[in-house]
Amino acid sequence: MPVMTELKAALFDLDDTLVDRRTAYNKFYRGFYDKHEAINRDVSWPDAKNFFWTLSPNNATNPREAFKAIQQRWPEVKGDPESHYHDYFTGLSSSMRPLPGAVEFIEALNESGLPWGVVTNGNSYQLKKVEAAGLQDMVPFVVATELHGANKPDPGPFLHALHLLELEESDAGNVLFVGDNPHTDISGAHAVGMHTAWLHMGREYPDGAPRPDLTIATVNELLEVLGI
């Protein structure tokens, strides 16, 4: 994998890039499944889990809309979309842990002196995820997009991160953005001129999104790319 010698900084998505959203998502919905007899008497957990993952295309979900889809399939499930939204993010936040090797990667990144930060779709719950994962003292900054007016792929969060890195918009071509979502991470970073690395998580890259510069399985593969 080639070294990107002209990089001035790196930016990272959070969920399924540095922290293990997949495991936390499964844990939350397993608890939801166990709690609701209307679901667990109807289908097995593996079948229910497959359905719950259809509510998270491209590793992103809208919990309010997800709950509407759940009630459409199982009308006996009690509750409302707003309560599900808060339960979902509270559950995921408290269960969040770093991905294997992520702490060691971050330590190496910090020791290298390369400026970096996190740009993640979401609100203050994203900051709670960082804390639950024990990364709050290791991550230089977190741009939680809903606190700044627009979600990725809107250019706003990427440009705000450049400002926090003390870089100009013209420096975007010297920044590497790393994420797992082709439509928010890769498309958004590509649109502002950044280099991109996509965490494939065993998936095929979809049509309709700009191709990433790099495809990786874990962030640790970037140690060579970043010259660390």
C-alpha positions as CSV (number, residue, x, y, z in Angstrom):
1,M,0.0,0.0,0.0
2,P,1.6,3.3,-1.1
3,V,2.7,6.0,1.4
4,M,0.9,9.3,1.0
5,T,3.8,11.6,1.5
6,E,2.0,14.9,1.0
7,L,-0.6,14.4,3.7
8,K,-1.1,17.3,6.2
9,A,-3.8,15.6,8.3
10,A,-6.3,12.7,8.5
11,L,-10.0,12.6,9.5
12,F,-12.0,9.6,10.6
13,D,-15.6,8.6,10.8
14,L,-16.5,7.1,14.2
15,D,-19.0,4.2,14.0
16,D,-17.5,1.1,12.5
17,T,-14.3,3.0,11.8
18,L,-12.9,3.5,15.3
19,V,-15.6,2.1,17.5
20,D,-17.6,-1.1,17.2
21,R,-21.1,0.0,16.3
22,R,-22.0,-3.4,14.8
23,T,-21.7,-5.2,18.2
24,A,-23.5,-2.5,20.1
25,Y,-26.3,-2.5,17.5
26,N,-26.7,-6.3,17.8
27,K,-26.7,-6.0,21.6
28,F,-29.4,-3.3,21.6
29,Y,-31.7,-5.1,19.3
30,R,-31.2,-8.4,21.1
31,G,-32.5,-6.7,24.2
32,F,-35.4,-5.2,22.3
33,Y,-36.2,-8.6,20.8
34,D,-36.2,-10.3,24.2
35,K,-38.4,-7.6,25.7
36,H,-41.1,-7.8,23.1
37,E,-43.1,-11.0,23.0
38,A,-44.9,-9.9,19.8
39,I,-41.5,-10.4,18.1
40,N,-39.9,-13.2,19.9
41,R,-42.9,-15.5,19.7
42,D,-43.1,-14.8,16.0
43,V,-39.6,-15.2,14.7
44,S,-36.2,-16.6,15.8
45,W,-33.5,-14.2,16.9
46,P,-31.4,-14.8,13.8
47,D,-34.4,-13.9,11.6
48,A,-35.2,-10.9,13.7
49,K,-31.6,-9.7,13.6
50,N,-31.6,-9.9,9.8
51,F,-34.7,-7.7,9.8
52,F,-33.2,-5.2,12.2
53,W,-30.2,-4.9,10.0
54,T,-32.4,-4.0,7.0
55,L,-33.2,-0.9,9.1
56,S,-29.6,0.1,8.9
57,P,-28.6,0.4,5.2
58,N,-24.9,1.4,4.7
59,N,-24.3,1.2,8.4
60,A,-26.6,4.1,9.2
61,T,-30.1,4.2,10.7
62,N,-32.9,6.6,11.5
63,P,-34.3,5.1,14.8
64,R,-37.6,6.9,14.5
65,E,-38.2,5.5,11.0
66,A,-36.9,2.1,12.2
67,F,-39.5,2.0,14.9
68,K,-42.2,2.7,12.4
69,A,-41.0,-0.2,10.3
70,I,-41.0,-2.4,13.4
71,Q,-44.5,-1.5,14.3
72,Q,-45.6,-2.0,10.7
73,R,-44.4,-5.6,10.9
74,W,-45.4,-6.2,14.5
75,P,-48.4,-3.9,15.4
76,E,-48.5,-5.3,18.9
77,V,-45.2,-3.7,19.8
78,K,-45.9,-0.8,22.2
79,G,-44.0,2.5,22.2
80,D,-43.4,5.4,20.0
81,P,-40.7,6.6,17.6
82,E,-39.4,9.3,19.9
83,S,-38.9,7.0,22.8
84,H,-37.2,4.5,20.6
85,Y,-34.9,7.1,19.3
86,H,-33.6,7.9,22.8
87,D,-33.5,4.3,23.9
88,Y,-31.5,3.4,20.8
89,F,-28.9,6.0,21.2
90,T,-28.7,5.6,25.0
91,G,-28.2,1.9,24.5
92,L,-25.6,2.2,21.7
93,S,-23.7,4.9,23.6
94,S,-23.4,2.9,26.8
95,S,-22.3,-0.3,24.9
96,M,-19.7,1.3,22.6
97,R,-16.2,-0.1,22.6
98,P,-13.2,0.5,20.4
99,L,-12.7,-1.8,17.4
100,P,-9.9,-4.3,17.9
101,G,-6.6,-2.6,17.3
102,A,-8.1,0.9,17.2
103,V,-6.5,2.1,20.5
104,E,-3.1,1.0,19.4
105,F,-3.6,2.7,16.1
106,I,-4.7,6.0,17.8
107,E,-1.7,5.8,20.1
108,A,0.6,5.5,17.1
109,L,-1.2,8.3,15.3
110,N,-0.9,10.6,18.3
111,E,2.8,9.7,18.6
112,S,3.4,10.5,15.0
113,G,2.3,14.1,15.4
114,L,0.0,14.0,12.3
115,P,-3.0,16.3,13.0
116,W,-6.3,14.4,13.0
117,G,-9.8,14.3,14.2
118,V,-13.2,12.7,13.9
119,V,-16.2,13.8,11.8
120,T,-19.3,11.8,12.6
121,N,-23.0,12.1,11.7
122,G,-25.1,12.6,14.8
123,N,-25.5,14.7,17.9
124,S,-24.2,14.7,21.5
125,Y,-24.8,11.0,21.7
126,Q,-21.7,10.6,19.5
127,L,-19.7,12.3,22.1
128,K,-21.1,9.9,24.7
129,K,-19.9,7.0,22.5
130,V,-16.4,8.3,22.5
131,E,-16.5,8.5,26.3
132,A,-17.9,5.0,26.7
133,A,-15.2,3.7,24.4
134,G,-12.6,5.4,26.6
135,L,-11.2,7.5,23.8
136,Q,-12.1,11.0,25.0
137,D,-8.6,11.8,26.1
138,M,-7.1,10.4,22.9
139,V,-9.1,12.0,20.2
140,P,-8.1,15.6,19.4
141,F,-11.6,16.7,18.4
142,V,-15.0,15.3,17.4
143,V,-17.3,17.1,14.9
144,A,-20.8,15.7,15.7
145,T,-22.5,17.0,12.6
146,E,-26.0,17.7,14.0
147,L,-24.4,20.1,16.4
148,H,-23.0,22.0,13.4
149,G,-26.0,22.3,11.2
150,A,-25.6,19.6,8.5
151,N,-24.9,15.9,8.2
152,K,-22.3,14.3,5.9
153,P,-22.2,14.3,2.8
154,D,-22.9,18.0,3.1
155,P,-19.5,19.8,2.8
156,G,-20.0,21.8,6.0
157,P,-18.7,19.2,8.5
158,F,-15.7,18.5,6.4
159,L,-14.8,22.2,6.0
160,H,-15.4,22.8,9.7
161,A,-12.9,20.0,10.5
162,L,-10.4,21.6,8.2
163,H,-10.8,24.8,10.3
164,L,-10.2,22.9,13.5
165,L,-7.0,21.4,11.9
166,E,-5.9,25.0,11.1
167,L,-6.0,24.2,7.4
168,E,-7.5,26.1,4.5
169,E,-10.1,24.7,2.1
170,S,-7.4,24.6,-0.5
171,D,-5.5,22.1,1.7
172,A,-8.3,19.5,1.3
173,G,-6.3,17.6,-1.2
174,N,-3.7,16.9,1.4
175,V,-6.1,15.3,3.9
176,L,-7.2,11.7,4.1
177,F,-10.7,10.9,5.2
178,V,-11.4,7.4,6.5
179,G,-14.9,5.9,6.8
180,D,-17.2,3.0,6.2
181,N,-20.2,4.6,4.5
182,P,-19.7,5.2,0.7
183,H,-22.6,7.6,0.5
184,T,-21.8,9.9,3.4
185,D,-18.1,9.4,4.1
186,I,-16.6,8.8,0.7
187,S,-18.9,10.9,-1.4
188,G,-18.8,13.8,1.0
189,A,-15.0,13.8,1.4
190,H,-14.5,13.3,-2.3
191,A,-16.7,16.3,-3.1
192,V,-14.5,18.7,-1.1
193,G,-11.3,17.2,-2.7
194,M,-10.0,15.0,0.1
195,H,-8.3,11.6,-0.4
196,T,-10.5,8.7,0.9
197,A,-10.1,5.3,2.4
198,W,-13.1,3.0,2.7
199,L,-13.5,0.3,5.4
200,H,-15.2,-2.5,3.5
201,M,-16.4,-4.7,6.4
202,G,-16.8,-7.6,4.0
203,R,-19.0,-5.6,1.6
204,E,-18.9,-4.9,-2.1
205,Y,-18.5,-1.2,-3.0
206,P,-21.9,0.1,-4.3
207,D,-22.6,1.7,-7.6
208,G,-23.4,5.3,-7.6
209,A,-20.7,6.5,-5.2
210,P,-17.2,7.8,-6.2
211,R,-14.5,5.2,-5.8
212,P,-12.3,5.5,-2.8
213,D,-8.5,6.0,-3.2
214,L,-8.0,3.0,-0.8
215,T,-10.1,0.1,0.4
216,I,-9.1,-1.4,3.8
217,A,-10.4,-3.9,6.3
218,T,-9.2,-2.0,9.5
219,V,-7.6,1.4,10.2
220,N,-4.4,-0.4,11.2
221,E,-3.7,-0.9,7.5
222,L,-3.2,2.8,7.3
223,L,-0.1,2.9,9.4
224,E,2.1,2.3,6.3
225,V,0.0,4.8,4.2
226,L,0.4,7.5,6.8
227,G,4.1,6.7,7.2
228,I,3.8,5.9,10.9
